[in-house]
């Protein structure tokens, strides 16, 4: 039965009856559709199916004991011979749809539950300090070093580690080294984990955030140089670190291609070692930014569309670098990244803002 036939049948019937032995959310949806048509409902009182809860909350019908055939006959007969009951429960269903099950009330109720579970998500007063957000997955060999060095090189900074479903001791080592550890319920992209950290920073009022990918553990040693460059350029909303050495020929060709498509004069499009100021944080955690797979071309284009200023900071590498970017670990991943980023650049590139890039 297609949707049109189902709606026609619901509109024509006097009472909607649904008996089931299965615990499935689909039946709850069908009950809601019957209520939308103002039809009183008679449903199996089956725990976990959604049907009895909806009917009870809405007062839109009767609930029949599970596998009780005689009760079914009695309840159907009661509905058949009581027009006032049919009218009252049918109207109650329509009112419940408007009051409880439409988009607005559902959104407010879900938001209330989330705020109750995570009260820190409420906006906080502006915080003048610095937060360092580290994206980590299975980095037990380096995470303690990164945290300790971040605290030493940026005294007073709060370090937040977003543990991206690690299967080793990454999260535990981060906690014992006095970092705040966030653990997403599902595995995320690197960009997703950094967004999680930025949202945490926003919720706690931080207006300056440094992001580090734990895969690039060498970057933390250059933290003072990056912060000093940011201090000397107070107009930059987003500052991106650039290490000039050790870029392969293929990668240099890719960056030249993106420079041509987008108009950005950037030397490295995938660096995650960045400093976000307040406006850049707001854009990075927006719903538009959440749709992006990567933190580079698409994120830069989005920042530019909001008129934000992006500054690239050249840094010297004083520690050994092991290039472990997830994008370039295989040809398949590299080709996928290249295709997605090229389409993004073709769709939105070269819409220049005169003061965007410094």
C-alpha positions as CSV (number, residue, x, y, z in Angstrom):
1,X,0.0,0.0,0.0
2,X,1.5,3.4,-1.0
3,X,1.2,6.6,1.0
4,X,-1.7,7.9,-1.1
5,X,-3.8,4.8,-0.5
6,X,-3.0,4.7,3.2
7,X,-4.1,8.3,3.7
8,X,-7.3,7.7,1.7
9,X,-8.1,4.6,3.9
10,X,-7.4,6.5,7.1
11,X,-9.6,9.4,6.0
12,X,-12.5,7.0,5.3
13,X,-12.4,4.8,8.3
14,X,-14.2,5.5,11.6
15,X,-11.8,3.8,14.0
16,X,-8.1,2.8,13.4
17,X,-7.2,-0.5,14.9
18,X,-3.6,-1.9,15.0
19,X,-2.8,-5.2,16.5
20,X,0.9,-6.3,16.5
21,X,3.3,-8.7,18.1
22,X,6.3,-6.7,16.9
23,X,8.1,-3.9,18.7
24,X,8.8,-1.5,15.9
25,X,8.8,2.3,15.7
26,X,7.1,2.1,12.3
27,X,3.8,1.3,14.0
28,X,4.0,4.4,16.2
29,X,4.4,6.5,13.1
30,X,1.2,4.9,11.6
31,X,-0.7,5.7,14.8
32,X,0.5,9.3,14.5
33,X,-0.8,9.4,10.9
34,X,-4.2,8.1,12.1
35,X,-4.3,10.8,14.8
36,X,-3.6,13.5,12.1
37,X,-6.9,12.4,10.4
38,X,-8.7,12.6,13.7
39,X,-9.3,8.9,13.9
40,X,-9.7,7.2,17.4
41,X,-7.1,4.4,17.8
42,X,-7.4,0.9,19.3
43,X,-3.9,-0.5,19.6
44,X,-2.1,-3.5,21.2
45,X,-0.7,-2.5,24.6
46,X,2.7,-3.9,23.6
47,X,5.7,-2.4,25.5
48,X,8.5,-1.1,23.3
49,X,6.3,-0.7,20.2
50,X,5.6,3.0,20.7
51,X,1.9,2.6,20.1
52,X,0.6,2.4,23.7
53,X,2.8,5.4,24.8
54,X,1.5,7.6,22.0
55,X,-2.1,6.7,22.6
56,X,-1.7,7.2,26.4
57,X,0.0,10.5,26.1
58,X,-2.5,11.8,23.5
59,X,-5.5,10.2,25.1
60,X,-6.5,9.4,21.5
61,X,-7.9,5.9,22.0
62,X,-7.9,2.5,23.8
63,X,-5.1,0.1,24.6
64,X,-5.9,-3.6,24.4
65,X,-4.0,-6.1,26.5
66,X,-1.4,-8.1,24.6
67,X,-2.8,-11.3,22.9
68,X,-6.3,-10.8,24.4
69,X,-8.7,-11.7,21.6
70,X,-11.8,-11.2,23.8
71,X,-10.6,-7.7,24.8
72,X,-10.2,-6.8,21.2
73,X,-13.8,-7.7,20.4
74,X,-15.0,-5.8,23.5
75,X,-13.0,-2.6,22.8
76,X,-14.0,-2.5,19.1
77,X,-17.6,-2.9,20.0
78,X,-17.3,-0.1,22.6
79,X,-15.9,2.2,19.9
80,X,-18.6,1.1,17.5
81,X,-21.5,1.9,19.9
82,X,-20.1,5.1,21.5
83,X,-20.0,8.0,19.1
84,X,-19.1,10.4,21.9
85,X,-16.0,8.3,22.7
86,X,-15.0,8.3,19.1
87,X,-15.4,12.1,18.8
88,X,-13.5,12.8,22.0
89,X,-10.5,10.6,21.3
90,X,-10.3,11.7,17.7
91,X,-10.2,15.4,18.6
92,X,-7.7,14.6,21.4
93,X,-5.4,13.0,18.8
94,X,-5.5,16.1,16.6
95,X,-4.8,18.4,19.5
96,X,-1.9,16.1,20.7
97,X,-0.3,16.2,17.2
98,X,-0.3,20.0,17.4
99,X,0.8,20.2,21.0
100,X,3.3,17.4,21.3
101,X,4.3,15.8,18.0
102,X,4.7,18.6,15.5
103,X,8.2,19.9,14.6
104,X,8.2,22.9,17.0
105,X,7.3,21.1,20.2
106,X,9.6,18.1,19.3
107,X,12.5,20.5,18.7
108,X,12.0,22.3,22.0
109,X,11.6,19.0,24.0
110,X,14.8,17.5,22.5
111,X,16.7,20.7,23.2
112,X,15.5,20.7,26.8
113,X,16.7,17.1,27.3
114,X,20.1,17.9,25.8
115,X,20.5,21.0,27.9
116,X,19.6,18.8,30.9
117,X,22.3,16.2,30.0
118,X,24.9,18.8,29.1
119,X,24.2,22.0,31.1
120,X,27.6,23.3,30.0
121,X,26.2,23.8,26.5
122,X,24.5,27.0,27.7
123,X,26.4,30.1,26.6
124,X,29.0,31.3,29.1
125,X,30.5,34.7,29.7
126,X,33.4,35.6,27.5
127,X,36.7,34.1,28.6
128,X,40.0,35.9,27.9
129,X,42.1,32.7,28.3
130,X,43.4,30.3,25.7
131,X,42.0,26.8,24.9
132,X,44.0,24.1,23.1
133,X,41.9,21.5,21.4
134,X,43.6,18.3,20.4
135,X,42.0,15.8,18.0
136,X,43.3,12.3,18.9
137,X,42.7,8.7,17.9
138,X,44.9,5.9,19.1
139,X,47.7,8.2,20.0
140,X,48.8,6.8,23.3
141,X,52.5,7.1,22.3
142,X,52.3,10.9,21.9
143,X,49.2,12.3,23.7
144,X,50.8,12.8,27.1
145,X,53.8,14.6,25.5
146,X,51.4,16.9,23.6
147,X,49.4,17.8,26.6
148,X,52.4,18.5,28.9
149,X,54.1,20.6,26.2
150,X,51.0,22.6,25.5
151,X,50.6,23.4,29.2
152,X,54.3,24.3,29.5
153,X,54.5,26.4,26.3
154,X,51.2,28.2,26.9
155,X,50.9,28.6,30.7
156,X,47.3,28.9,31.9
157,X,45.9,27.3,28.7
158,X,43.1,24.8,29.1
159,X,43.8,21.6,27.1
160,X,40.8,19.7,25.7
161,X,41.4,16.3,24.0
162,X,38.6,15.0,21.7
163,X,39.2,11.2,21.9
164,X,37.8,9.9,18.6
165,X,36.8,6.4,19.7
166,X,40.3,5.3,20.5
167,X,40.9,1.6,21.2
168,X,44.1,2.2,23.2
169,X,44.9,4.2,26.3
170,X,44.7,7.6,24.7
171,X,41.7,8.8,26.7
172,X,43.1,7.5,30.0
173,X,46.5,9.1,29.5
174,X,44.8,12.4,28.6
175,X,42.8,12.4,31.8
176,X,45.8,11.6,34.1
177,X,47.7,14.5,32.5
178,X,44.9,16.9,33.5
179,X,43.3,17.4,30.1
180,X,39.5,17.6,29.7
181,X,38.5,14.6,27.6
182,X,35.5,14.6,25.3
183,X,34.4,11.2,23.9
184,X,32.0,11.4,20.9
185,X,29.5,8.5,20.8
186,X,30.4,7.8,17.1
187,X,33.6,7.9,15.2
188,X,34.1,11.2,13.4
189,X,36.3,12.8,10.9
190,X,39.2,14.9,12.1
191,X,37.2,18.0,11.2
192,X,34.3,16.7,13.2
193,X,36.4,16.2,16.3
194,X,37.9,19.6,16.0
195,X,34.4,21.1,15.7
196,X,33.4,19.2,18.8
197,X,36.3,20.9,20.7
198,X,35.4,24.3,19.2
199,X,31.8,23.9,20.4
200,X,33.0,23.1,23.9
201,X,35.2,26.2,23.8
202,X,32.3,28.4,22.6
203,X,30.0,27.0,25.4
204,X,32.6,27.9,28.0
205,X,33.1,31.4,26.6
206,X,36.6,31.0,25.1
207,X,37.3,33.4,22.3
208,X,40.8,32.1,21.3
209,X,41.3,28.4,20.5
210,X,44.3,26.6,19.1
211,X,43.6,23.3,17.3
212,X,46.2,20.5,16.9
213,X,45.8,17.1,15.3
214,X,47.6,14.6,17.5
215,X,48.9,12.8,14.3
216,X,51.1,15.9,13.8
217,X,52.6,15.7,17.3
218,X,55.6,17.8,16.3
219,X,53.4,20.9,15.9
220,X,53.0,21.6,19.6
221,X,56.6,22.6,19.9
222,X,55.9,25.6,17.6
223,X,53.0,26.8,19.7
224,X,54.8,29.9,21.1
225,X,55.9,31.0,17.6
226,X,52.3,30.6,16.3
227,X,50.8,32.5,19.2
228,X,53.4,35.3,18.9
229,X,52.5,35.7,15.2
230,X,48.8,35.8,16.0
231,X,49.5,38.5,18.7
232,X,51.3,40.6,16.0
233,X,48.3,40.3,13.6
234,X,45.2,41.1,15.7
235,X,42.9,41.5,12.7
236,X,43.2,37.9,11.5
237,X,40.1,35.8,12.4
238,X,41.8,32.5,11.5
239,X,45.6,31.9,11.5
240,X,46.9,28.8,9.8
241,X,50.4,27.5,10.4
242,X,52.5,26.5,7.4
243,X,55.7,24.4,7.6
244,X,57.6,25.0,4.3
245,X,59.7,21.8,4.3
246,X,58.8,18.2,3.4
247,X,56.0,18.7,0.9
248,X,55.9,16.1,-1.9
249,X,55.8,17.1,-5.5
250,X,52.2,15.7,-5.8
251,X,51.1,17.7,-2.8
252,X,52.7,20.9,-4.1
253,X,50.9,20.4,-7.5
254,X,47.6,19.9,-5.7
255,X,48.0,23.1,-3.7
256,X,48.8,25.0,-6.9
257,X,45.6,23.7,-8.4
258,X,43.6,24.8,-5.5
259,X,45.2,28.2,-5.5
260,X,44.2,28.6,-9.1
261,X,40.6,27.5,-8.4
262,X,40.0,29.4,-5.2
263,X,42.2,32.5,-5.4
264,X,43.6,31.7,-2.0
265,X,47.3,32.4,-1.7
266,X,47.9,29.6,0.8
267,X,50.9,27.3,0.8
268,X,49.2,24.4,2.7
269,X,45.5,23.7,2.6
270,X,45.4,20.8,5.1
271,X,47.2,22.2,8.1
272,X,45.2,21.7,11.2
273,X,47.5,23.7,13.4
274,X,45.4,26.9,13.7
275,X,44.3,29.7,15.9
276,X,40.6,30.5,15.8
277,X,39.3,33.8,17.1
278,X,35.6,34.4,18.1
279,X,34.2,35.0,14.6
280,X,36.0,32.0,13.1
281,X,34.8,29.8,15.9
282,X,31.2,30.8,15.2
283,X,31.6,30.0,11.5
284,X,33.4,26.7,12.2
285,X,30.7,25.3,14.4
286,X,27.8,26.5,12.2
287,X,25.4,24.0,10.5
288,X,27.0,24.8,7.2
289,X,30.5,23.9,8.4
290,X,29.1,20.6,9.8
291,X,28.3,19.5,6.3
292,X,31.9,19.6,5.3
293,X,34.1,16.5,5.2
294,X,37.4,18.3,5.6
295,X,38.7,21.3,7.4
296,X,40.5,22.9,4.4
297,X,39.2,24.1,1.1
298,X,35.5,24.1,2.0
299,X,36.2,25.6,5.4
300,X,38.3,28.4,3.9
301,X,35.7,29.2,1.3
302,X,33.0,29.3,4.1
303,X,35.1,31.6,6.2
304,X,35.6,33.9,3.2
305,X,31.9,34.0,2.4
306,X,31.4,35.5,5.9
307,X,34.1,38.1,5.2
308,X,36.6,36.7,7.7
309,X,40.3,37.3,7.4
310,X,42.6,34.3,7.1
311,X,46.3,34.6,7.8
312,X,48.9,32.0,7.0
313,X,51.8,31.8,9.4
314,X,55.1,30.3,8.2
315,X,56.9,28.4,10.9
316,X,60.3,26.6,11.1
317,X,60.3,22.9,12.0
318,X,62.6,22.3,14.9
319,X,61.5,18.7,15.6
320,X,61.3,15.6,13.5
321,X,58.2,15.3,11.4
322,X,56.4,12.1,10.5
323,X,53.9,12.8,7.7
324,X,50.8,10.8,8.7
325,X,48.0,12.8,7.2
326,X,45.0,10.5,6.8
327,X,44.2,12.1,3.5
328,X,47.4,10.9,1.8
329,X,47.7,7.5,3.4
330,X,46.4,5.8,0.2
331,X,45.7,6.7,-3.4
332,X,42.0,6.0,-2.9
333,X,41.7,8.5,-0.1
334,X,43.8,11.1,-1.9
335,X,41.7,10.8,-5.1
336,X,38.5,11.1,-3.1
337,X,39.8,14.2,-1.3
338,X,41.0,15.7,-4.5
339,X,37.6,15.1,-6.2
340,X,35.5,16.5,-3.3
341,X,37.7,19.6,-2.8
342,X,37.9,20.3,-6.6
343,X,34.1,20.2,-6.8
344,X,33.8,22.5,-3.8
345,X,36.3,24.9,-5.3
346,X,34.6,24.9,-8.7
347,X,31.3,25.6,-7.0
348,X,32.4,28.4,-4.7
349,X,35.9,29.4,-5.6
350,X,37.3,32.7,-6.8
351,X,34.5,34.7,-5.2
352,X,37.1,37.0,-3.8
353,X,36.7,39.3,-0.8
354,X,39.3,42.1,-1.0
355,X,40.5,41.9,2.6
356,X,39.9,38.2,3.3
357,X,43.5,36.8,2.8
358,X,46.5,38.4,4.4
